[in-house]
Amino acid sequence: MKQLIIAAAAIVALAMCACAQNKENKTTEQAAGSQNKTLVAYFSASGVTRAVAKQLAEVAGADLHEILPEKAYTDADLDWRDSTSRSSVEMADKSSRPAITALLPDMAAYDTIYVGFPIWWYTAPTIINTFMESYDFKGKTVIPFATSGGSTIDKACDDLKKAYPNVNWLPGRLLNNATKDDLKQWVAQHNQ
């Protein structure tokens, strides 16, 4: 009988140790999972925004995701002087939502998302609306950035905030000719 009691006590002690170890592992996993994970998502029709996005992702220690249109844009599609070009037609229709491919499998993993694009007609291309409407941004911080041949990012930021008022938007920035040091300083402002 005495041996049975000792064996039962040993089993209980082992079970308690296993439970404590399991709880410690879960706490460690939760702490690792709660790190602020960052994404740089971008749309680039000509490659200019892509170059900035890659450098930004490197500086921010972020994952990189290209917002790819289902149908690639041709040079003719991008001719802003032609009112019948694809980009002109899309930008004239504010309800336009060009289809995208390669959706992220787990947007929930990211806390901060930089969203980059070229400025078209003084604002973000409508494909950015497709991206914004493809995911749940509740509780996330979204920071726009853009490249442009002559426009500011101000109207794009205002339009995005108006279209998606429940998103936690931080001020956007035009990143034409941004150096690595410029990007480091900008990213550091978001990490304070």
C-alpha positions as a LaTeX table, in Angstrom:
\begin{tabular}{lrrr}
\hline
Residue & $x$ (\AA) & $y$ (\AA) & $z$ (\AA) \\
\hline
Met1 & 0.00 & 0.00 & 0.00 \\
Lys2 & 2.84 & 2.31 & 0.92 \\
Gln3 & 4.44 & 1.72 & $-2.50$ \\
Leu4 & 1.13 & 2.52 & $-4.23$ \\
Ile5 & 0.88 & 5.85 & $-2.38$ \\
Ile6 & 4.50 & 6.71 & $-3.29$ \\
Ala7 & 3.85 & 5.80 & $-6.96$ \\
Ala8 & 0.66 & 7.91 & $-7.02$ \\
Ala9 & 2.52 & 10.86 & $-5.45$ \\
Ala10 & 5.27 & 10.53 & $-8.05$ \\
Ile11 & 2.71 & 10.53 & $-10.88$ \\
Val12 & 1.00 & 13.63 & $-9.44$ \\
Ala13 & 4.38 & 15.39 & $-9.09$ \\
Leu14 & 5.31 & 14.55 & $-12.71$ \\
Ala15 & 1.93 & 15.79 & $-13.94$ \\
Met16 & 2.36 & 19.07 & $-12.06$ \\
Cys17 & 5.84 & 19.56 & $-13.53$ \\
Ala18 & 4.50 & 18.87 & $-17.02$ \\
Cys19 & 1.69 & 21.39 & $-16.54$ \\
Ala20 & 4.11 & 24.03 & $-15.28$ \\
Gln21 & 6.43 & 23.40 & $-18.26$ \\
Asn22 & 3.50 & 23.60 & $-20.70$ \\
Lys23 & 2.34 & 26.92 & $-19.15$ \\
Glu24 & 5.90 & 28.32 & $-19.42$ \\
Asn25 & 6.11 & 27.29 & $-23.11$ \\
Lys26 & 2.77 & 28.96 & $-23.87$ \\
Thr27 & 3.88 & 32.16 & $-22.14$ \\
Thr28 & 7.11 & 32.20 & $-24.17$ \\
Glu29 & 5.18 & 31.55 & $-27.39$ \\
Gln30 & 2.71 & 34.34 & $-26.57$ \\
Ala31 & 5.53 & 36.78 & $-25.86$ \\
Ala32 & 7.22 & 35.87 & $-29.16$ \\
Gly33 & 3.92 & 36.20 & $-31.01$ \\
Ser34 & 3.20 & 39.63 & $-29.54$ \\
Gln35 & 6.19 & 41.27 & $-31.20$ \\
Asn36 & 5.22 & 44.10 & $-33.51$ \\
Lys37 & 5.42 & 42.54 & $-36.96$ \\
Thr38 & 5.70 & 44.93 & $-39.92$ \\
Leu39 & 4.75 & 44.60 & $-43.58$ \\
Val40 & 5.63 & 46.77 & $-46.55$ \\
Ala41 & 2.94 & 46.24 & $-49.21$ \\
Tyr42 & 3.28 & 48.12 & $-52.46$ \\
Phe43 & 1.92 & 48.54 & $-55.96$ \\
Ser44 & 4.38 & 49.58 & $-58.64$ \\
Ala45 & 3.49 & 49.95 & $-62.30$ \\
Ser46 & 6.91 & 51.06 & $-63.55$ \\
Gly47 & 9.33 & 49.85 & $-60.87$ \\
Val48 & 9.99 & 53.18 & $-59.14$ \\
Thr49 & 7.81 & 52.44 & $-56.10$ \\
Arg50 & 9.15 & 48.86 & $-56.01$ \\
Ala51 & 12.73 & 50.09 & $-55.50$ \\
Val52 & 11.69 & 52.35 & $-52.61$ \\
Ala53 & 9.53 & 49.60 & $-51.06$ \\
Lys54 & 12.39 & 47.09 & $-51.09$ \\
Gln55 & 14.71 & 49.55 & $-49.39$ \\
Leu56 & 12.02 & 50.50 & $-46.85$ \\
Ala57 & 11.38 & 46.83 & $-45.99$ \\
Glu58 & 15.08 & 46.29 & $-45.44$ \\
Val59 & 15.41 & 49.33 & $-43.18$ \\
Ala60 & 12.22 & 48.53 & $-41.23$ \\
Gly61 & 13.03 & 44.83 & $-40.87$ \\
Ala62 & 9.67 & 44.19 & $-42.51$ \\
Asp63 & 8.20 & 41.54 & $-44.76$ \\
Leu64 & 7.66 & 42.66 & $-48.36$ \\
His65 & 4.51 & 42.07 & $-50.40$ \\
Glu66 & 3.83 & 43.27 & $-53.93$ \\
Ile67 & 0.22 & 44.18 & $-54.72$ \\
Leu68 & $-0.06$ & 42.53 & $-58.13$ \\
Pro69 & $-2.84$ & 43.34 & $-60.57$ \\
Glu70 & $-4.55$ & 40.31 & $-62.07$ \\
Lys71 & $-3.77$ & 41.86 & $-65.46$ \\
Ala72 & $-0.42$ & 43.67 & $-65.68$ \\
Tyr73 & $-0.41$ & 47.27 & $-66.82$ \\
Thr74 & 1.15 & 47.99 & $-70.21$ \\
Asp75 & 2.75 & 51.28 & $-71.24$ \\
Ala76 & $-0.44$ & 52.06 & $-73.18$ \\
Asp77 & $-2.51$ & 51.35 & $-70.05$ \\
Leu78 & $-0.45$ & 53.93 & $-68.15$ \\
Asp79 & $-0.73$ & 56.74 & $-70.73$ \\
Trp80 & $-2.32$ & 59.46 & $-68.61$ \\
Arg81 & $-2.71$ & 61.70 & $-71.69$ \\
Asp82 & $-5.11$ & 59.17 & $-73.26$ \\
Ser83 & $-8.54$ & 59.45 & $-71.65$ \\
Thr84 & $-9.37$ & 55.92 & $-72.86$ \\
Ser85 & $-6.29$ & 54.28 & $-71.35$ \\
Arg86 & $-6.89$ & 51.70 & $-68.64$ \\
Ser87 & $-5.45$ & 53.87 & $-65.86$ \\
Ser88 & $-7.44$ & 56.92 & $-67.01$ \\
Val89 & $-10.68$ & 54.93 & $-67.05$ \\
Glu90 & $-9.98$ & 53.38 & $-63.62$ \\
Met91 & $-9.12$ & 56.71 & $-62.04$ \\
Ala92 & $-12.21$ & 58.40 & $-63.51$ \\
Asp93 & $-14.40$ & 55.75 & $-61.85$ \\
Lys94 & $-13.98$ & 55.98 & $-58.05$ \\
Ser95 & $-15.79$ & 52.64 & $-57.66$ \\
Ser96 & $-13.17$ & 50.89 & $-59.81$ \\
Arg97 & $-11.48$ & 48.00 & $-58.01$ \\
Pro98 & $-8.91$ & 46.33 & $-60.27$ \\
Ala99 & $-8.53$ & 42.66 & $-59.38$ \\
Ile100 & $-5.39$ & 41.62 & $-57.52$ \\
Thr101 & $-3.61$ & 38.29 & $-57.17$ \\
Ala102 & $-1.31$ & 36.77 & $-54.57$ \\
Leu103 & $-3.30$ & 37.69 & $-51.47$ \\
Leu104 & $-1.48$ & 37.42 & $-48.17$ \\
Pro105 & $-2.49$ & 34.27 & $-46.29$ \\
Asp106 & $-2.23$ & 35.88 & $-42.84$ \\
Met107 & $-2.66$ & 39.66 & $-42.65$ \\
Ala108 & $-3.58$ & 39.11 & $-39.00$ \\
Ala109 & 0.12 & 38.51 & $-38.27$ \\
Tyr110 & 0.99 & 42.16 & $-38.95$ \\
Asp111 & 0.56 & 45.11 & $-36.61$ \\
Thr112 & 2.06 & 47.84 & $-38.82$ \\
Ile113 & 1.60 & 48.04 & $-42.58$ \\
Tyr114 & 3.34 & 50.49 & $-44.87$ \\
Val115 & 1.28 & 50.81 & $-48.07$ \\
Gly116 & 3.13 & 52.19 & $-51.09$ \\
Phe117 & 2.01 & 53.33 & $-54.51$ \\
Pro118 & 2.71 & 55.80 & $-57.30$ \\
Ile119 & 0.54 & 58.92 & $-57.30$ \\
Trp120 & $-2.00$ & 58.80 & $-60.12$ \\
Trp121 & $-4.23$ & 61.81 & $-60.73$ \\
Tyr122 & $-3.09$ & 63.33 & $-57.40$ \\
Thr123 & $-4.15$ & 60.29 & $-55.36$ \\
Ala124 & $-3.62$ & 56.56 & $-54.84$ \\
Pro125 & $-4.42$ & 54.23 & $-57.75$ \\
Thr126 & $-7.76$ & 52.45 & $-57.32$ \\
Ile127 & $-5.91$ & 49.14 & $-56.96$ \\
Ile128 & $-4.94$ & 50.38 & $-53.48$ \\
Asn129 & $-8.65$ & 50.42 & $-52.62$ \\
Thr130 & $-8.82$ & 46.79 & $-53.78$ \\
Phe131 & $-5.95$ & 45.98 & $-51.40$ \\
Met132 & $-7.51$ & 47.88 & $-48.48$ \\
Glu133 & $-10.84$ & 46.13 & $-49.00$ \\
Ser134 & $-9.26$ & 42.66 & $-49.24$ \\
Tyr135 & $-8.22$ & 42.52 & $-45.57$ \\
Asp136 & $-9.35$ & 43.46 & $-42.07$ \\
Phe137 & $-7.21$ & 46.35 & $-40.83$ \\
Lys138 & $-8.94$ & 46.66 & $-37.46$ \\
Gly139 & $-6.35$ & 47.36 & $-34.75$ \\
Lys140 & $-3.55$ & 47.83 & $-37.27$ \\
Thr141 & $-1.45$ & 50.90 & $-37.97$ \\
Val142 & $-1.25$ & 51.79 & $-41.66$ \\
Ile143 & 1.32 & 54.23 & $-43.05$ \\
Pro144 & 1.09 & 55.32 & $-46.69$ \\
Phe145 & 4.11 & 56.17 & $-48.82$ \\
Ala146 & 4.31 & 57.12 & $-52.45$ \\
Thr147 & 6.44 & 58.13 & $-55.39$ \\
Ser148 & 5.42 & 60.82 & $-57.81$ \\
Gly149 & 6.58 & 62.77 & $-60.81$ \\
Gly150 & 5.28 & 66.02 & $-59.39$ \\
Ser151 & 2.34 & 65.61 & $-57.00$ \\
Thr152 & 2.34 & 65.51 & $-53.21$ \\
Ile153 & 0.93 & 62.63 & $-51.16$ \\
Asp154 & $-1.50$ & 64.89 & $-49.28$ \\
Lys155 & $-4.64$ & 64.22 & $-51.35$ \\
Ala156 & $-3.93$ & 60.48 & $-51.41$ \\
Cys157 & $-3.68$ & 60.41 & $-47.60$ \\
Asp158 & $-6.87$ & 62.45 & $-47.23$ \\
Asp159 & $-8.73$ & 60.20 & $-49.69$ \\
Leu160 & $-7.60$ & 57.00 & $-47.94$ \\
Lys161 & $-8.54$ & 58.32 & $-44.49$ \\
Lys162 & $-11.95$ & 59.34 & $-45.79$ \\
Ala163 & $-12.55$ & 55.99 & $-47.52$ \\
Tyr164 & $-11.34$ & 53.91 & $-44.56$ \\
Pro165 & $-12.03$ & 55.93 & $-41.39$ \\
Asn166 & $-11.73$ & 52.92 & $-39.07$ \\
Val167 & $-8.07$ & 52.37 & $-39.96$ \\
Asn168 & $-5.40$ & 53.80 & $-37.66$ \\
Trp169 & $-3.61$ & 55.97 & $-40.25$ \\
Leu170 & $-0.28$ & 57.61 & $-39.54$ \\
Pro171 & 0.95 & 60.51 & $-41.71$ \\
Gly172 & 2.18 & 59.42 & $-45.11$ \\
Arg173 & 5.28 & 60.52 & $-46.91$ \\
Leu174 & 6.43 & 61.01 & $-50.47$ \\
Leu175 & 9.65 & 59.00 & $-50.83$ \\
Asn176 & 11.06 & 60.24 & $-54.12$ \\
Asn177 & 14.85 & 59.89 & $-54.05$ \\
Ala178 & 14.78 & 58.86 & $-50.37$ \\
Thr179 & 18.14 & 57.69 & $-49.09$ \\
Lys180 & 18.62 & 54.83 & $-46.69$ \\
Asp181 & 19.27 & 57.37 & $-43.92$ \\
Asp182 & 16.00 & 59.20 & $-44.78$ \\
Leu183 & 14.13 & 55.91 & $-44.48$ \\
Lys184 & 15.84 & 55.01 & $-41.20$ \\
Gln185 & 14.80 & 58.34 & $-39.68$ \\
Trp186 & 11.22 & 57.97 & $-40.93$ \\
Val187 & 10.89 & 54.40 & $-39.64$ \\
Ala188 & 12.39 & 55.42 & $-36.29$ \\
Gln189 & 9.56 & 57.96 & $-35.85$ \\
His190 & 7.04 & 55.07 & $-36.00$ \\
Asn191 & 8.94 & 52.96 & $-33.47$ \\
Gln192 & 8.92 & 55.53 & $-30.66$ \\
\hline
\end{tabular}
